[in-house]
Amino acid sequence: MKPDVVATFRGARPGRVWWRSVYIPLEVKRPENPDPAALQLLRYVRQALREQPDCRFMYGLVFSKVNLTVWHVDRSGSLASTSINVHEDPKKFIHVILGFLIMEPVDIGWDPSMKMCFEDEDGNLSEPMESYLIDQNDRPDTERSAFKTQWVVTMDRMITSEGELETVQFVLCRALSLARGEVIRVRATRVWRAWKMSDMLKPRQQRAIYVYEDTWRDERRGLEGDLYLKLQGHPGQRGVASMYCYGVVRIKTRVDDTLGLIRQSLQHNGRPLDLGSRQRRQGTSFDIMDSEEINSLPMTSGSLPETGAVYEWAHDFFYKEATEHVPRNRIHSRLIMSSTGWRLLEFVSLQELSEGMQDAIAGHRWLYEQGLLHRDISFNNILLTGRPAPNRAILIDLDHAIEYKNYQSIPDDERSVQGTLAFMSFEVITGNQYDFDQDDLDADSDDGDSDFDDHDSPDEGEQLEPTPIGHDFIHDLESFFWVLVWISMSREGPGARRTTWPIGPKANLAVRLMLSQSFEIRDVMSIADRKNAVITYGARLFKDQVIRAFAPYFEGPMATVIQRLHRYLRQAYSRRRKISTAVYDQFDRVLMKVERHSRTKNWNATNPAFMKMASDIEKRREEDVLIWESPDPVRFRELGAKKRRISDRDEDGSVLAEEDDDPDSRASSPSPKKTTGEDMVLKTSQL
């Protein structure tokens, strides 16, 4: 990851150039074929885009023997010029070099609405400056982390939650997710904690927290903020996040989009090239992967090659037989949310996990009643708030949500039916219905735990003939079920990744295979087939194959809940699309029973290890409240808050987000973070 030549404004000391300072990388190769050099160049561009949040697009150069190729990379894809023979056409070569030397920074890709700033120990903010004017070598090491870098963003003509237009400034004080900035030809969503500039004169702990989301959306898809705006004022809101403001980014009064403003309507021609990546599994053949969402889960089962979740190496390549591709225009958009919360994985107890799922499902039902279907239920999009019902947890991220009564699928939209693959229903992935054996359904028996017995069953109703599959509320309810199954398999307990596995190679492998094949492998149809198998399992087989794969923390009350939910899903799907919303009530009843049961309330006390994990999570939360929460005198007194400064925490801390109209209702980050490891902290790298 070291370009042969870089163009940079500042910080060009030998051996110490920061990715954040690079605006044009150049790759030099001896062979005349430019493809290998182009692949390497695109790797450099991806790294630079990740570490330059204020970079809208980027140029690059490939010098192959005597030929120079100019590359342009933006969120609609990449464009390459025809090769320039520097000996036969030296004037054109000189024009290219001089052009890059005299172009304005905004024309090279920088976002003029974002400027870098620094805050001293007293909370005073420095004068915002363009990042390319700052020599990173002059900054202390503690300020070089891409996650800790602060930005001032000016947002013009944003639409508020009241539908009014305003110009606002935010200070982006801490990054929550930057990794998707490196992905070419997608939304490239990045998320920060933020303060309003107007609050900067207040002490740090008195500033309201917002969550700032920057994304490049397909112009055929509406703004996520439009959906939040439609929800404003609807009675009975519960379990759903709220919005502060949203809108599109403007550069010199023009909408910042890829095909219009950035490419200036330049028409592409020639053969399209698809960039692919082969990642070889140990002991298996090549697989071709091209999905932003498949990588959203931390790999828990992958220490054994047989699970298929570990990769020996990756090889990027251009497809020689490329299909025709029409670049889609992408519009630079922003969404601002507010309030605080914690990731679902950072539950303190089984009781809180059950309560949170209960309110999140209630929030999903409320959205459905307003005509919206969420379509992306995952552990990242459910946030625990520490507040009373009905907002003990909330749903976030309506980017996939649709108005289901009048929705029409968008052709060639990679996200039109996508959610998070690991938690998607077999029916959504394949378009085929679950097919149950009626004798097996009739023999489906109780799970054997009378403490949580529930004799309710779905309304009978008329049996209908199978109909074409469309994404419906039952598929999102199934995703809630898969979230609980994944947590039970992959987590050791509150806030901890699983470390306890069955003793014995056969039992160990069986559990890891169930986890990896259900959630972690990269093959879409393999995951779909596993989902189909698990949902169609009878009660006994489900217990033998799935429940036995749970970590010890989840073998008690939570196992009973999941068995119940599995039975309700089977009963609902077996009715051949005559699915009543009464299944919401079934989910609610079983979750309410388990969260109120004495076994659940006292579960942490049954094992010192459980108590230790819960205690660690509680301590993290106390620090988060002291540092980041808006002033709340009652909670500060309860925590025994003192005047003290606690240093910023890394990425394993809380996730912050939107604020409901009720000041006691909390929400969280509108976007998951993509990491190769769950607690990874992205450090700014050097060349």
C-alpha positions in Angstrom: 0.0 0.0 0.0 2.6 2.5 -1.1 2.2 4.4 -4.4 5.2 5.0 -6.5 4.5 8.7 -6.7 1.9 11.0 -5.0 0.7 14.5 -5.5 0.1 16.3 -2.2 -0.5 19.8 -1.0 1.3 19.5 2.4 3.2 17.0 4.5 5.5 15.9 1.7 8.4 15.0 3.9 10.4 12.0 2.7 8.9 8.8 4.1 6.1 10.6 5.9 3.2 11.4 3.7 -0.3 10.8 5.1 -3.1 9.3 3.1 -5.2 12.3 4.2 -2.8 14.6 2.3 -2.8 12.6 -1.0 -4.9 14.0 -3.8 -3.4 12.1 -6.8 -1.6 8.7 -6.6 0.5 7.5 -9.5 1.4 3.9 -10.2 4.3 3.0 -12.4 4.7 -0.4 -14.1 7.1 -1.7 -16.7 4.7 -3.8 -18.8 2.6 -2.1 -21.5 -0.6 -3.8 -20.2 -2.0 -1.2 -17.7 -4.5 -3.5 -16.0 -2.3 -4.7 -13.1 -1.2 -1.1 -12.3 -4.8 0.1 -12.5 -5.9 -2.5 -10.0 -3.2 -1.3 -7.6 -4.1 2.3 -8.2 -7.7 1.6 -7.3 -6.5 0.1 -4.0 -4.7 3.3 -3.3 -7.8 5.4 -4.1 -10.0 3.2 -1.8 -7.6 3.8 1.1 -7.5 7.5 0.4 -11.3 7.8 0.2 -11.6 6.0 3.5 -9.3 8.4 5.2 -10.4 11.6 3.5 -14.0 12.2 4.5 -13.9 15.5 2.7 -13.0 13.9 -0.6 -16.0 13.6 -3.1 -14.0 12.0 -5.9 -10.4 11.3 -6.8 -8.1 11.2 -9.8 -5.2 8.8 -10.3 -2.5 8.2 -12.9 -1.1 4.9 -14.3 2.3 5.1 -16.1 2.9 1.8 -18.0 6.2 1.8 -19.9 5.6 4.8 -22.2 1.8 5.1 -21.8 0.0 7.4 -19.3 -3.7 6.7 -18.4 -5.8 9.1 -16.4 -8.4 7.6 -14.0 -11.4 9.3 -12.4 -13.1 7.6 -9.5 -16.4 8.6 -8.0 -19.4 6.9 -6.4 -20.9 6.0 -9.8 -17.7 4.0 -10.6 -14.5 4.7 -12.4 -13.5 6.2 -15.8 -10.2 5.7 -17.6 -8.9 7.7 -20.4 -7.3 6.3 -23.5 -3.6 5.8 -23.1 -1.3 8.7 -23.9 2.1 7.8 -25.4 4.3 10.4 -23.7 6.8 10.3 -26.5 4.4 10.5 -29.4 2.1 13.1 -27.8 4.2 15.0 -25.3 1.9 18.1 -25.3 -1.1 16.1 -24.1 1.1 14.6 -21.3 2.1 18.2 -20.3 -1.5 19.3 -20.4 -2.5 16.6 -18.0 0.3 17.4 -15.5 -0.3 21.2 -15.6 -4.0 20.7 -15.4 -3.7 19.0 -12.1 -1.3 21.6 -10.8 -3.6 24.6 -11.5 -7.0 23.1 -10.8 -8.9 24.4 -7.8 -9.2 21.9 -4.9 -13.0 21.7 -5.3 -12.3 20.5 -8.9 -9.9 17.9 -7.8 -12.5 16.4 -5.4 -12.4 18.3 -2.1 -15.7 19.2 -0.4 -15.7 22.9 0.5 -18.5 22.4 3.0 -16.2 20.4 5.3 -13.2 21.9 7.2 -10.9 20.5 9.8 -10.8 22.0 13.3 -9.2 21.2 16.7 -10.5 21.6 20.2 -8.2 22.5 23.1 -8.4 21.3 26.7 -10.7 24.2 27.6 -13.2 23.4 24.8 -12.1 26.2 22.6 -12.5 25.5 18.9 -9.7 26.4 16.5 -10.4 28.3 13.3 -11.7 25.7 10.7 -9.3 25.1 7.9 -9.3 23.1 4.7 -7.7 19.8 5.4 -5.2 20.1 2.6 -3.7 23.2 4.3 -2.9 21.3 7.4 0.4 19.4 7.7 -0.5 16.2 9.6 3.1 15.8 10.7 2.7 18.8 12.9 -0.3 17.4 14.8 0.1 15.3 18.0 -0.2 11.6 17.6 -3.4 11.5 19.6 -5.1 13.8 17.0 -4.1 11.8 13.9 -6.7 9.1 14.3 -9.3 9.4 11.5 -12.0 8.6 14.1 -10.9 11.4 16.4 -10.4 14.1 13.8 -12.9 16.9 14.1 -14.7 18.6 11.3 -16.9 21.7 10.8 -19.6 21.2 8.3 -21.8 23.9 6.8 -25.1 22.5 5.6 -27.2 24.8 3.4 -31.0 24.6 2.9 -31.5 21.6 5.2 -35.1 20.5 5.8 -35.9 20.4 9.5 -38.3 17.9 11.2 -40.9 20.7 11.0 -40.5 20.9 7.2 -38.7 24.3 7.3 -35.5 25.2 5.5 -32.4 26.4 7.4 -28.7 26.6 7.1 -26.9 24.9 10.0 -23.3 24.2 11.1 -22.2 21.1 12.9 -19.0 20.0 14.5 -18.3 16.4 13.8 -16.6 15.4 17.0 -16.1 11.7 16.7 -16.4 9.2 13.8 -18.6 6.1 14.3 -18.1 4.5 10.9 -15.7 5.4 8.1 -15.0 2.0 6.5 -17.7 2.3 3.8 -16.0 5.4 2.5 -13.6 3.1 0.7 -16.2 1.3 -1.3 -16.6 2.5 -4.9 -19.9 2.6 -6.7 -22.1 2.4 -3.6 -23.7 4.8 -1.0 -20.4 5.1 0.9 -22.2 5.9 4.1 -20.1 7.5 6.9 -21.4 8.4 10.3 -20.2 10.8 13.1 -21.2 12.1 16.4 -21.8 15.8 16.1 -22.5 19.0 18.0 -24.3 22.1 16.7 -21.9 24.9 16.2 -24.3 27.1 18.2 -23.8 24.9 21.2 -20.0 25.1 21.2 -19.9 27.9 23.8 -21.5 25.5 26.3 -19.5 23.1 28.4 -18.9 19.8 26.7 -21.3 17.8 28.8 -24.1 20.3 28.2 -24.0 20.1 24.4 -26.8 18.1 22.7 -25.5 15.2 20.7 -26.5 14.5 17.1 -25.6 11.9 14.6 -24.5 13.0 11.2 -24.8 10.7 8.2 -23.1 11.4 4.9 -24.1 9.2 1.9 -24.3 9.1 -1.9 -27.8 7.8 -2.8 -29.0 6.5 -6.2 -31.1 9.4 -7.6 -33.9 6.9 -8.3 -34.3 6.4 -4.6 -35.9 9.0 -2.4 -34.2 10.7 0.6 -34.4 8.8 3.8 -35.3 12.0 5.5 -38.5 12.2 3.5 -39.8 9.1 5.3 -38.9 10.5 8.7 -40.6 13.8 7.8 -43.8 11.9 7.0 -43.7 10.2 10.4 -43.5 13.5 12.3 -46.7 14.2 14.2 -48.3 10.8 13.8 -49.9 9.7 17.1 -48.6 6.8 19.1 -45.0 6.9 17.9 -43.0 4.3 19.7 -39.8 2.3 19.2 -38.7 4.4 16.2 -36.0 7.1 15.8 -36.7 10.7 15.0 -34.9 13.1 12.7 -33.4 16.6 13.2 -32.8 17.7 9.6 -31.8 16.4 6.2 -31.1 17.5 2.6 -28.7 17.3 -0.4 -25.2 18.8 -0.5 -24.7 21.8 -2.7 -21.4 23.0 -4.2 -21.6 26.6 -5.4 -25.4 26.4 -5.3 -25.5 23.3 -7.5 -26.6 19.9 -6.3 -23.5 17.7 -5.7 -24.1 14.7 -8.0 -21.7 12.3 -9.8 -22.9 12.5 -13.5 -23.9 16.2 -13.6 -21.7 18.3 -11.4 -18.7 16.0 -11.0 -18.4 14.4 -14.4 -19.9 17.5 -16.1 -22.2 15.1 -18.2 -19.1 13.4 -19.7 -20.3 10.4 -21.8 -18.5 7.2 -21.3 -17.6 4.9 -24.2 -15.6 1.8 -24.9 -15.9 -1.5 -23.2 -16.9 -1.5 -19.5 -14.7 -3.3 -17.1 -16.1 -5.0 -14.0 -13.7 -5.1 -11.1 -14.1 -8.3 -9.1 -12.4 -9.9 -6.1 -11.7 -13.6 -5.7 -11.3 -14.6 -2.1 -10.2 -18.2 -1.7 -11.5 -20.2 1.2 -9.3 -22.8 2.7 -10.2 -26.1 1.2 -12.8 -24.8 -1.3 -12.9 -23.2 -4.7 -13.1 -19.6 -5.7 -16.1 -17.5 -4.9 -17.0 -14.3 -6.6 -18.3 -11.7 -4.1 -19.7 -8.3 -4.8 -21.9 -7.2 -1.9 -21.5 -4.4 0.6 -23.7 -6.0 3.1 -22.2 -9.5 3.3 -19.2 -8.1 5.3 -21.4 -6.6 8.0 -20.9 -9.4 10.6 -17.8 -9.9 12.7 -16.5 -13.4 12.1 -17.0 -15.5 15.2 -16.8 -19.1 13.8 -13.8 -18.6 11.5 -10.9 -20.2 13.4 -11.7 -23.5 11.8 -11.2 -23.8 8.0 -14.1 -26.2 7.6 -16.6 -23.4 8.5 -15.9 -21.6 5.2 -15.6 -18.2 7.0 -11.8 -17.8 6.8 -10.0 -16.6 3.7 -6.4 -17.3 2.8 -6.0 -14.4 0.4 -7.8 -12.1 -2.0 -7.1 -11.4 -5.7 -8.6 -8.4 -7.5 -9.1 -8.7 -11.2 -10.9 -7.2 -14.2 -13.6 -9.4 -15.8 -12.6 -9.8 -19.4 -16.1 -10.5 -20.5 -17.8 -7.5 -18.9 -21.5 -6.9 -19.1 -22.8 -3.6 -20.3 -23.1 -1.1 -17.5 -24.9 2.2 -17.4 -23.5 4.4 -14.6 -26.2 5.5 -12.1 -26.3 9.1 -11.0 -25.6 9.4 -7.2 -26.6 12.5 -5.2 -24.6 13.6 -2.2 -27.0 13.6 0.7 -27.0 14.2 4.5 -29.2 13.2 7.4 -28.9 14.5 11.0 -30.4 12.6 13.9 -30.1 13.1 17.7 -30.1 11.5 21.2 -28.2 8.6 22.7 -28.3 4.8 22.8 -26.2 1.6 22.8 -25.9 -1.2 20.3 -28.1 -4.2 20.9 -25.0 -6.3 21.5 -24.3 -4.2 24.6 -27.3 -5.4 26.6 -26.7 -5.6 30.3 -29.0 -8.6 31.0 -31.4 -11.0 29.4 -34.2 -8.9 30.7 -33.0 -5.8 28.9 -32.4 -7.8 25.7 -36.0 -9.1 25.9 -37.4 -5.7 26.7 -35.4 -4.1 23.9 -36.6 -6.6 21.3 -40.2 -6.2 22.5 -40.1 -2.4 22.0 -38.2 -2.6 18.7 -40.8 -5.0 17.3 -43.6 -2.6 18.6 -41.8 0.1 16.7 -41.7 -2.0 13.5 -45.5 -2.6 13.9 -46.1 1.2 14.3 -44.1 1.8 11.2 -46.2 -0.8 9.3 -49.4 0.8 10.5 -48.1 4.1 9.0 -47.6 2.4 5.7 -43.8 1.8 6.0 -42.0 -1.5 5.9 -38.4 -1.3 7.4 -36.8 -4.2 5.4 -33.4 -4.1 7.1 -33.7 -5.6 10.6 -30.3 -6.3 12.0 -28.5 -6.0 15.3 -27.0 -2.7 14.1 -30.4 -1.2 13.5 -31.8 -1.8 17.0 -30.5 0.4 19.8 -31.0 0.1 23.5 -31.8 3.4 25.1 -32.0 2.9 28.9 -35.4 4.6 28.9 -38.8 3.5 29.9 -41.3 1.6 27.6 -42.3 2.0 24.9 -38.8 3.3 23.9 -36.5 0.9 25.8 -35.1 0.2 22.3 -35.7 1.9 19.0 -35.4 1.1 15.3 -33.1 3.2 13.2 -32.0 3.4 9.5 -35.0 3.8 7.1 -32.7 3.7 4.1 -34.3 0.4 2.9 -37.8 1.3 4.1 -40.6 1.6 1.5 -44.2 2.7 1.4 -45.3 -0.8 0.7 -48.8 0.0 -0.7 -47.5 1.8 -3.7 -43.9 0.7 -4.0 -42.5 -0.3 -7.3 -39.1 -2.1 -7.6 -36.3 -0.1 -9.2 -34.6 -2.0 -12.1 -30.9 -2.6 -11.5 -31.0 -1.3 -8.0 -28.6 -3.4 -5.9 -30.6 -2.5 -2.8 -34.2 -2.8 -3.9 -34.7 -6.0 -2.0 -31.6 -6.1 0.0 -31.3 -5.8 3.8 -28.5 -7.4 5.8 -28.0 -10.8 4.2 -27.3 -12.7 7.4 -30.7 -11.9 8.7 -32.8 -12.0 5.6 -35.5 -14.6 5.0 -35.1 -17.4 2.5 -38.2 -16.1 0.8 -36.8 -12.7 0.3 -33.4 -14.0 -1.0 -34.9 -16.5 -3.4 -38.4 -15.3 -4.1 -39.7 -18.8 -3.3 -42.0 -19.8 -0.5 -41.2 -22.0 2.5 -42.6 -25.5 1.9 -43.6 -27.4 5.0 -44.5 -31.0 5.5 -48.0 -31.1 6.9 -47.4 -34.2 9.0 -44.3 -32.5 10.5 -46.5 -29.5 11.3 -49.1 -31.6 13.0 -46.4 -33.3 15.1 -44.9 -30.0 16.1 -45.0 -30.2 19.9 -44.4 -27.9 22.9 -40.8 -27.1 23.7 -41.1 -28.7 27.1 -40.8 -25.6 29.4 -44.1 -25.0 31.1 -42.7 -21.9 32.9 -43.2 -20.0 29.6 -46.0 -22.0 28.2 -48.3 -20.1 25.7 -51.4 -21.8 24.4 -52.2 -19.0 21.9 -52.3 -20.0 18.3 -52.8 -18.1 15.1 -56.3 -17.3 13.9 -57.4 -20.1 11.5 -58.8 -18.1 8.6 -59.1 -19.3 5.0 -56.4 -21.2 3.3 -55.2 -19.5 0.1 -53.3 -20.6 -2.9 -49.6 -19.6 -3.1 -49.0 -16.1 -4.4 -45.8 -14.4 -5.7 -43.4 -13.5 -2.9 -42.9 -9.8 -2.0 -41.1 -8.5 1.0 -43.7 -8.2 3.8 -43.9 -7.6 7.6 -43.5 -11.4 8.3 -40.1 -11.4 6.7 -39.0 -8.5 9.0 -40.3 -10.4 12.0 -38.3 -13.4 10.8 -35.2 -11.1 10.8 -35.8 -10.2 14.4 -35.8 -14.0 15.1 -32.5 -14.4 13.2 -31.0 -11.5 15.2 -31.7 -13.3 18.4 -30.4 -16.6 17.1 -27.2 -15.0 15.9 -26.7 -13.3 19.2 -27.2 -16.5 21.1 -24.7 -18.4 18.9 -22.0 -15.7 18.6 -22.0 -13.9 21.9 -20.6 -15.0 25.2 -23.0 -12.7 27.1 -23.4 -9.0 27.6 -21.0 -7.1 25.4 -18.6 -10.0 24.8 -17.8 -12.1 21.8 -18.2 -15.8 22.2 -15.2 -17.7 23.6 -16.8 -20.8 25.1 -17.2 -23.6 22.6 -18.2 -27.3 23.1 -15.5 -29.7 24.2 -14.6 -32.3 21.6 -13.7 -31.7 17.9 -17.0 -33.1 16.5 -19.3 -31.1 18.7 -17.1 -28.0 18.3 -17.1 -28.2 14.6 -20.9 -28.8 14.4 -21.6 -25.6 16.4 -19.2 -23.5 14.4 -20.7 -24.9 11.1 -24.2 -24.0 12.2 -23.1 -20.4 13.0 -21.0 -19.9 9.9 -23.4 -21.5 7.4 -26.4 -19.6 8.8 -24.8 -16.2 8.9 -21.1 -15.8 7.9 -20.3 -17.5 4.7 -20.2 -15.4 1.6 -22.3 -17.6 -0.7 -25.8 -16.1 -0.9 -27.6 -19.3 -1.9 -25.9 -21.3 0.8 -27.1 -18.9 3.5 -30.6 -19.1 1.9 -30.6 -22.9 1.9 -29.6 -22.9 5.6 -32.4 -20.5 6.5 -34.9 -22.7 4.6 -33.7 -25.7 6.5 -33.9 -24.1 9.9 -37.3 -22.6 9.5 -38.7 -25.9 8.2 -37.2 -27.9 11.1 -39.7 -29.5 13.4 -39.5 -28.5 17.1 -37.3 -31.5 18.1 -34.9 -31.0 15.2 -34.7 -27.3 15.8 -33.8 -27.9 19.4 -31.2 -30.5 18.5 -29.5 -28.6 15.7 -29.9 -24.9 16.7 -30.5 -24.5 20.4 -27.6 -26.8 21.2 -25.4 -24.4 19.3 -26.1 -21.6 21.8 -23.5 -20.2 24.1 -24.2 -21.1 27.8 -25.5 -17.7 28.6 -28.5 -18.2 26.2 -29.3 -21.8 27.0 -31.9 -20.9 29.6 -34.8 -18.4 29.2 -33.7 -17.1 25.8 -33.6 -20.5 24.3 -37.3 -20.9 25.3 -38.2 -17.6 23.7 -36.4 -18.5 20.5 -38.1 -21.9 20.3 -41.5 -20.1 20.7 -40.7 -17.6 18.0 -39.6 -20.4 15.7 -43.0 -22.1 16.2 -44.9 -19.0 15.5 -43.0 -18.3 12.3 -43.7 -21.9 11.1 -47.4 -21.6 11.8 -47.6 -18.2 10.0 -45.7 -19.3 6.9 -47.6 -22.6 6.7 -50.9 -20.7 6.2 -50.0 -20.0 2.6 -49.7 -16.2 2.7 -52.8 -15.8 4.9 -50.6 -14.2 7.5 -52.4 -12.0 10.1 -50.7 -9.2 12.0 -51.7 -11.1 15.1 -48.3 -12.7 14.9 -47.0 -9.4 16.3 -49.1 -10.1 19.4 -47.6 -13.5 19.7 -44.1 -12.2 19.5 -45.0 -9.5 22.1 -46.6 -12.0 24.5 -43.7 -14.4 24.7 -41.1 -11.6 25.0 -43.2 -10.0 27.8 -43.5 -13.3 29.7 -39.8 -14.0 29.6 -38.7 -10.5 30.6 -41.1 -10.6 33.6 -40.1 -14.1 34.8 -37.9 -14.4 37.8 -35.5 -16.7 36.0 -34.8 -14.0 33.5 -34.4 -11.2 36.2 -31.9 -13.3 38.2 -30.1 -14.9 35.3 -26.8 -12.9 35.7 -26.6 -13.9 39.3 -26.4 -17.6 38.3 -22.8 -17.3 37.2 -20.0 -15.0 38.3 -18.8 -14.7 34.7 -22.3 -13.4 33.7 -22.1 -10.8 36.5 -18.6 -9.7 35.4 -19.7 -9.1 31.8 -22.8 -7.1 32.9 -20.7 -5.0 35.3 -18.2 -4.1 32.5 -21.1 -2.9 30.3 -22.6 -0.8 33.1 -19.2 0.9 33.7 -18.9 1.8 30.0 -22.4 3.2 30.0 -21.7 5.4 33.0 -18.7 6.9 31.3 -20.7 7.5 28.1 -23.4 9.3 30.0 -20.9 11.5 31.8 -19.0 12.4 28.6 -21.6 12.6 25.9 -25.1 12.9 27.2 -27.0 16.2 27.4 -27.4 17.4 31.0 -29.9 15.4 33.0 -29.5 16.3 36.7 -31.3 13.2 38.0 -29.1 10.8 36.2 -26.0 12.8 37.0 -26.8 12.6 40.8 -27.6 8.9 40.5 -24.2 8.3 39.0 -22.4 10.5 41.5 -21.0 12.6 38.7 -18.1 14.8 39.6 -16.2 17.4 37.7 -13.7 15.3 35.9 -12.5 14.8 32.4 -12.6 11.3 30.9 -10.7 10.8 27.8 -12.4 9.9 24.5 -13.2 6.2 24.1 -12.5 4.2 21.0 -14.9 2.4 18.7 -16.0 -0.1 21.3 -18.0 2.6 23.0 -21.6 3.6 22.7 -23.4 4.5 19.5 -25.2 7.9 19.4 -28.1 9.0 17.4 -31.5 10.6 16.9 -33.8 12.1 19.5 -37.5 11.6 19.8 -39.9 14.5 20.6 -40.1 13.0 24.1 -36.9 14.0 25.8 -36.8 10.6 27.6 -36.9 8.7 24.3 -33.6 7.8 22.7 -32.3 6.6 19.4 -29.0 5.9 17.8 -26.7 5.8 14.8 -28.5 5.5 11.5 -25.9 3.3 10.0 -23.9 0.2 11.0 -20.2 0.2 10.9 -18.4 -2.2 8.7 -15.4 -3.8 10.2 -13.4 -6.9 9.8 -13.3 -7.2 13.6 -16.1 -6.1 15.9 -14.1 -3.7 18.1 -11.6 -2.5 15.4 -10.5 1.1 15.7 -9.4 2.6 12.4 -6.1 4.4 12.8 -4.9 6.8 10.2 -2.2 5.0 8.3 1.0 6.4 6.8 2.5 5.7 3.4 
